[in-house]
């Protein structure tokens, strides 16, 4: 698989309004998927590296409004997080919303990595503008940190981006953590229709699963929360430590 630069990924795969599909794969399935995608898929490469460290801090209300909207399958959902690209030190503030048709809409802005677990007044204004809910934005607090390694693949003329995340660790502010054991979280991102990676994964016998790093981490660390939508991942793939 050939390389592609970060600038090219940004220019060619700016899928901020999109449909996401997620899969859980054993590590040995990843080379099969990569081989089936062929030469028209390129891997993000920076200074010779193709796998990069990511850290995200998620914010929710004291009554876990964001989590419960996902747990109960509400059509309109949101997530607020900072994401730090550990290799470069860059950080962004992101607000993700899910529309009535299941599309993910994401807005983001640069953020100070030293403040990644704090929402400043300016950040709250940004979140308020994205959500249109000032009373909610003011109550947001950091509730979960995730860390993982990510590889990104771009379908040059096929209209998709694919990410593969490994070694996922979810931690609470109190220090408890859970580890996703031996699974790769693969996510396809497209405008709407299934992509070539989706079809390859179906051919390999894999189907989309309900999984969210934030929600699975919260459910594992807080067993009092409703978690039926993520039963498979919680039962088979997470280890509390």
Helices and strands as residue ranges (DSSP letters): E 2-4, H 6-12, E 17-25, H 27-37, G 38-40, E 41-44, E 52-60, H 65-71, E 77-85, E 90-98, E 104-110, G 113-115, H 121-131, H 134-137, E 141-155, E 160-171, E 177-180, E 184-190, H 196-203, H 213-221, G 228-230, H 231-236, E 238-240
